[in-house]
Amino acid sequence: MAKPYNLSNEQIVLAAILQDEGCRNRALISLSPNVFFGKKHKVIFRAITKCVARNLEIDDNSIALHSGGEKFGGIDFLDNLRSLLVPVELKEHIGMMKRDFALIQAKEQAEELIDAIDDVDYSDAVKRASSILTSLRDVPAIGSRGGDSAETWIDDFEARRKGEKELIFVSTGYKPLDEWLTEGYAPGNMTVLAGRPRMGKTMFVVDSVKRLLRKSEKNILVVPLEKGRDYFLTMLASNLTGISTERLIKEPEEIDKHDAKRVKSALRKVFDSGRLVVADSPVRDLVRAGSWDNEQALDRMGDLLSSSHYDVAFWDLWQRALRKTDPDSISATLDGFYEIGQSVGTHNVIVQQVHRRAEDRKFDKVRRPSLIDLKQSGAYEEFADAVLFVHREKVFKRFSTKGDLIEIILSKQKLGIADVTMVADFKPQFCRLKKPRMQTAEDRRPAMNFKEGEI
């Protein structure tokens, strides 16, 4: 059968592949050898694919060596291809090849369909025709490795590579943690921050907010429910100024004019920029009225995120946001919350308490949390892009020669390694994390554990 195919277009694509690495990567992702109808073109493309897989230079010798003995036109043919101009929009030429290939495949299938209808046996003809029609619907995807999605990804990658688009990675504000996180606080992703009571989850959020404000240009939303907005602002003021929360709460009259001015100045500087919003809970009335509905709560959270553009949102209400604890309800809620973040491009950090059964592990003196301690951990595995656990050994071992260390345990991330830990000196009176670093052998040294009567 004659193939109405544009072989010149194939040569233009091959010329780009031979001369430009970026074009080569784009073509290798989008095309397969079957799309090429020119026999020499198919052999050359297949040889280039093998060279790239083996990390070899794309030269005449490599192509000849990996041609499998098939004729590819020789060095003169390759020189002619290299003499052609590289197209400005390779994407259009690749699209033309794929469209032509799909049309040819469709024509062949249509001819088979006519033959099937002419068969004598009616039932066999119907079955065969049905099979051909099914394959006919799939024809546009033939010869494509990812199709339009791959092309979109390549365009996005090239824009980021050339600095024309913002990077996916967003810093957490902690350099040691950034070294292990692949995406950081990437737009549309979700991080679960979990731990038992008194471990310092909220203080970690306070310290994180301060670092993000200083080290990035991100807009931040914080929704504290457990203690409310005023309590969070007290902790933030302490973190920014180094004045203890005890003095701010119990002894405000003893704070001199200089320190009082520092407190006011620090908070006004943070909020006047318009980059930080500390909001009241959008579901407080539902909690108080006892008329909780997960879907209604999600709608309110979505409205809050959509009201303004936030790059990172800290939700310290998640324990209340999962009032229905059956697996299906939790999965649906997590899915809904993830979709909200995806739709508005906000990275959501969900503050979550782990299951109380972690307290019952008497045989485990350290009692570090793990994924199994999260409520219905299967749902968290599915929707969370990263899971961070907050842990302080001193809560269980009062007398510790290591001091008060807070551990941020990276237990899971979808794109990268896990099971690594960042530690920092914990200063609860100032709501600060000092000297963040990756855990060392010294940090892992067992703490002192005195028995009663030894002190």
C-alpha positions in Angstrom: 0.0 0.0 0.0 1.3 3.4 -0.9 2.1 5.5 2.2 1.3 9.2 1.8 4.1 10.2 4.2 6.3 13.3 4.3 9.9 11.8 4.4 11.4 15.3 4.3 9.8 16.1 7.6 11.5 13.0 9.0 14.9 14.2 7.8 14.3 17.6 9.5 13.6 15.8 12.8 16.7 13.7 12.5 18.8 16.7 11.7 17.7 18.3 14.9 18.3 15.1 16.8 21.9 14.9 15.5 22.8 18.5 16.1 21.1 19.6 19.3 21.0 17.7 22.6 17.8 19.4 23.7 16.0 18.4 20.5 17.4 14.9 20.9 15.9 14.5 24.4 12.6 15.9 23.3 12.4 13.5 20.3 13.5 10.4 22.3 10.7 10.9 24.8 8.0 11.7 22.2 8.8 9.2 19.4 9.6 5.6 18.8 11.4 4.0 15.8 8.1 2.7 14.4 7.0 6.2 13.6 9.7 6.5 11.0 8.7 5.1 7.6 12.0 5.9 5.9 14.0 2.7 6.4 17.3 4.6 6.8 15.7 7.0 9.1 14.3 4.2 11.3 17.8 2.6 11.6 19.5 5.9 12.5 16.9 6.8 15.1 17.1 3.3 16.7 21.0 3.5 16.7 20.8 7.0 18.4 18.4 5.6 21.0 20.9 2.8 21.8 23.8 5.3 22.0 21.9 7.5 24.5 21.0 4.5 26.6 24.7 3.6 26.8 25.7 7.2 27.4 27.8 7.3 24.2 28.8 10.2 21.9 26.4 10.6 19.0 29.0 10.3 16.2 29.3 8.4 12.9 31.2 5.5 14.4 28.6 5.1 17.2 25.7 5.1 14.8 27.4 2.7 12.5 28.3 0.4 15.4 24.7 0.3 16.7 22.9 0.1 13.4 22.8 -3.7 13.7 24.3 -4.2 10.3 21.3 -2.6 8.6 21.9 0.0 5.9 21.7 3.6 7.1 23.0 5.4 4.1 26.6 5.8 5.3 28.6 8.7 6.5 27.6 10.8 3.5 23.9 10.4 4.3 24.6 11.5 7.9 26.6 14.5 6.7 23.6 15.6 4.5 21.3 15.4 7.5 23.7 17.5 9.6 23.8 20.1 6.9 20.0 20.7 7.3 18.9 23.6 9.5 17.6 22.8 13.0 13.9 23.9 13.2 13.0 26.6 15.7 9.8 24.7 16.6 10.7 21.0 16.7 7.4 20.3 18.5 5.4 21.1 15.3 7.5 18.7 13.2 7.2 15.9 15.8 3.4 16.5 15.8 3.3 16.2 12.1 5.1 12.9 12.1 2.7 11.5 14.7 -0.4 12.8 12.9 0.8 11.2 9.6 1.6 8.0 11.3 -1.9 7.9 13.0 -3.6 8.6 9.6 -1.8 5.7 7.9 -2.6 3.3 10.7 -6.2 4.4 10.6 -6.4 3.8 6.9 -4.9 0.3 7.3 -7.4 -0.5 10.0 -10.3 0.8 8.0 -9.3 -1.5 5.1 -9.2 -4.4 7.5 -12.7 -3.4 8.7 -14.1 -3.5 5.1 -12.5 -7.0 4.6 -14.1 -8.1 7.9 -17.6 -7.0 6.9 -17.3 -8.9 3.6 -16.6 -12.2 5.4 -19.2 -14.9 5.0 -19.6 -15.7 8.7 -21.7 -12.9 10.1 -20.8 -13.4 13.8 -17.1 -13.7 13.2 -17.2 -10.6 11.0 -18.9 -8.6 13.8 -16.3 -9.7 16.4 -13.4 -8.9 14.1 -14.9 -5.5 13.1 -15.5 -4.7 16.8 -11.9 -5.5 17.6 -10.6 -3.3 14.7 -12.8 -0.4 15.8 -11.4 -0.6 19.3 -7.8 -0.5 18.0 -8.8 2.3 15.6 -9.8 4.5 18.5 -6.4 4.0 20.0 -4.5 4.9 16.9 -3.5 8.5 17.8 -1.5 7.2 20.7 0.5 4.7 18.6 4.1 5.6 18.3 4.0 8.1 21.2 5.7 7.6 24.5 3.6 9.9 26.7 2.1 11.9 23.8 1.0 15.4 24.6 1.8 15.0 28.3 5.4 14.3 27.5 5.5 17.4 25.2 4.0 19.6 28.0 6.5 18.2 30.5 9.4 18.9 28.1 8.3 22.5 27.6 8.0 23.0 31.3 11.4 21.5 31.9 13.1 23.6 29.3 11.5 26.8 30.7 12.8 25.9 34.2 16.2 25.0 32.8 16.5 28.3 31.0 15.3 30.3 34.0 12.1 31.3 32.2 9.9 29.6 34.8 10.1 29.3 38.6 11.7 26.1 39.9 9.5 23.4 41.4 11.6 23.1 44.5 10.6 25.5 47.3 12.9 25.8 50.3 11.5 24.8 53.8 13.8 27.3 55.4 16.0 24.6 56.9 19.1 23.9 54.7 19.7 20.4 56.2 16.1 19.3 55.5 16.3 20.8 52.0 19.2 18.6 51.1 17.1 15.5 51.5 13.7 16.8 50.3 13.3 16.6 46.5 10.6 19.2 46.1 10.4 21.0 49.5 7.2 22.9 49.7 6.3 22.5 46.0 3.0 24.1 44.8 0.0 21.8 45.0 1.7 19.2 47.2 0.8 18.2 50.7 3.1 17.5 53.7 1.8 15.9 56.9 3.6 17.0 60.0 2.8 14.6 62.8 3.7 13.8 66.4 2.4 13.1 69.9 1.4 15.9 72.3 4.2 18.1 73.8 6.6 17.2 71.0 6.8 20.8 69.6 4.7 20.6 66.5 3.3 24.1 66.8 6.6 25.5 67.8 8.2 23.9 64.7 5.4 25.6 62.6 6.2 29.0 64.3 9.9 28.6 63.6 9.2 27.5 60.0 7.0 30.5 59.3 9.8 32.9 60.6 12.4 31.2 58.4 10.1 31.2 55.3 9.4 34.9 55.7 13.1 35.7 56.0 14.5 33.3 53.3 11.8 33.4 50.6 9.2 35.7 49.0 6.3 33.2 49.7 2.9 34.1 50.9 2.0 32.1 54.0 -1.3 31.2 55.7 -1.6 29.8 59.2 -4.8 28.4 60.6 -4.3 27.5 64.3 -7.3 25.9 66.0 -5.8 24.1 69.0 -4.9 27.2 70.9 -6.3 29.9 68.7 -4.8 32.9 66.9 -3.7 34.9 69.9 -1.7 32.0 71.3 0.1 31.6 68.0 0.9 35.3 67.8 2.4 35.1 71.3 4.7 32.3 70.2 5.6 34.1 67.0 6.5 37.3 68.9 8.7 35.3 71.2 10.4 33.6 68.3 11.1 36.9 66.5 12.3 38.9 69.5 13.9 36.3 71.8 11.6 37.4 74.7 10.3 34.3 76.5 6.6 33.4 76.2 6.5 33.3 80.0 7.4 37.0 80.2 5.0 37.9 77.4 2.1 36.2 79.1 2.8 36.4 82.9 5.0 39.5 83.2 4.0 42.0 80.5 4.2 44.9 83.0 7.9 44.1 83.6 8.9 44.4 80.0 10.6 47.7 79.5 9.9 50.2 76.7 12.8 49.1 74.6 11.6 45.4 74.5 8.0 46.4 74.1 9.0 48.5 71.1 10.9 45.5 69.6 7.8 43.3 70.0 5.5 45.7 68.3 8.0 46.5 65.5 8.7 42.8 64.8 5.1 41.8 64.5 4.1 44.9 62.4 7.1 44.3 60.1 5.9 40.7 59.5 2.3 41.6 58.9 2.7 44.9 57.1 4.4 43.1 54.2 1.1 41.3 53.5 2.8 38.0 53.1 1.6 36.4 56.3 -2.0 35.8 57.3 -3.0 34.1 60.6 -6.6 33.2 60.3 -9.3 32.1 62.6 -10.6 28.6 61.9 -13.2 28.5 59.2 -14.8 25.5 60.8 -14.9 26.7 64.5 -18.7 27.1 64.4 -19.2 23.6 63.1 -17.1 22.2 65.9 -18.9 24.1 68.6 -22.4 23.3 67.2 -21.6 19.6 66.7 -23.0 19.8 63.2 -19.8 18.5 61.6 -19.8 17.6 57.9 -16.5 16.8 56.2 -17.6 18.0 52.8 -18.9 21.3 54.2 -15.6 21.8 56.1 -13.6 21.2 53.0 -15.7 23.8 51.1 -14.9 26.4 53.8 -11.2 25.5 53.7 -11.2 25.8 49.9 -12.9 29.2 50.1 -10.2 30.4 52.5 -7.4 29.3 50.3 -9.0 30.8 47.2 -9.7 34.1 48.9 -6.1 35.1 48.3 -2.9 33.5 46.8 -1.0 31.5 49.4 2.2 29.6 48.5 2.3 27.6 51.8 -0.6 27.0 54.2 -0.1 25.5 57.7 -3.3 23.9 59.0 -3.2 23.2 62.7 -6.7 22.0 62.7 -6.5 18.6 61.1 -7.4 16.7 64.2 -10.7 18.5 64.1 -11.0 18.2 60.3 -11.2 14.4 60.5 -14.2 14.0 62.8 -15.4 11.0 60.9 -12.7 8.4 61.4 -13.9 5.6 59.2 -11.3 4.8 56.4 -13.5 5.9 53.5 -14.3 9.3 55.1 -10.6 9.9 55.9 -9.5 8.9 52.4 -12.2 11.2 50.8 -11.3 14.1 53.0 -7.5 13.8 52.3 -8.3 13.4 48.6 -10.5 16.5 48.7 -7.9 18.6 50.6 -5.2 17.5 48.1 -7.4 18.6 45.2 -8.0 22.0 46.8 -4.2 22.5 47.0 -3.8 21.3 43.4 -6.5 23.7 42.1 -5.1 26.8 43.8 -1.4 25.9 43.7 -0.9 26.0 47.5 1.4 23.6 49.4 -0.6 22.5 52.4 1.2 21.4 55.6 -1.2 19.4 57.8 -0.4 19.3 61.5 -1.6 15.9 62.8 -1.5 14.1 66.1 -0.4 10.4 65.9 -2.5 7.6 67.3 -2.5 7.3 71.0 -1.3 3.7 70.8 2.2 5.1 70.4 2.1 5.9 74.1 1.5 2.3 74.9 4.8 1.0 73.5 6.4 0.5 76.9 9.0 -1.8 75.5 10.2 1.1 73.3 11.9 3.6 75.6 12.5 6.1 72.8 9.0 5.8 71.2 9.8 7.4 67.9 6.7 7.7 65.8 6.3 5.8 62.5 3.8 5.8 59.6 1.8 3.1 61.3 1.0 5.5 64.1 -1.0 7.8 61.8 -4.7 7.3 61.7 -5.6 5.1 58.7 -2.0 5.4 57.5 -2.9 4.0 54.1 -4.7 7.2 53.1 -1.7 9.2 54.2 0.6 7.0 52.1 -1.6 7.7 49.1 -2.1 11.4 49.3 0.8 12.9 51.3 3.8 13.9 49.2 6.0 13.9 52.4 5.4 12.9 56.0 7.5 14.5 58.7 7.4 13.4 62.3 8.3 15.6 65.3 9.9 13.9 68.2 11.7 14.9 71.5 13.3 12.1 73.5 13.5 14.3 76.6 9.8 14.1 77.0 10.2 10.4 78.0 13.8 10.6 79.3 13.9 13.6 81.6 17.6 13.5 82.4 19.5 13.7 79.2 23.1 14.5 78.6 22.2 15.5 75.0 20.1 18.4 76.1 16.7 19.1 74.6 16.9 18.0 71.0 14.0 18.1 68.6 14.0 15.6 65.8 12.3 16.2 62.4 12.1 12.7 60.9 11.5 12.4 57.2 9.6 9.1 57.1 8.2 9.3 53.6 8.4 11.3 50.4 7.1 10.3 46.9 10.1 11.6 45.0 13.2 10.8 46.9 14.7 9.0 49.8 13.3 8.8 53.3 14.2 7.6 56.8 16.6 10.6 57.5 16.4 12.9 60.5 17.2 16.6 61.1 17.9 17.6 64.7 18.1 21.0 66.3 18.6 22.4 69.8 15.1 23.0 71.1 14.4 26.3 72.9 10.7 26.0 74.0 10.8 29.2 76.0 11.6 31.1 72.9 9.7 28.8 70.4 12.9 28.4 68.4 15.0 25.7 66.8 18.7 26.4 66.9 21.6 24.9 64.9 19.5 22.6 62.6 21.6 19.8 61.3 21.4 16.3 60.0 21.5 13.7 62.8 25.0 12.6 63.7 26.3 9.6 65.7 26.7 11.9 68.7 23.0 13.0 68.4 22.0 9.3 68.4 23.9 8.5 71.5 21.5 7.0 74.2 20.3 9.5 76.8 20.8 9.0 80.5 17.9 7.2 82.1 18.1 7.4 85.9 16.0 5.1 88.0 14.1 6.3 91.0 16.3 6.8 94.1 19.5 7.3 92.1 19.3 11.1 92.3 
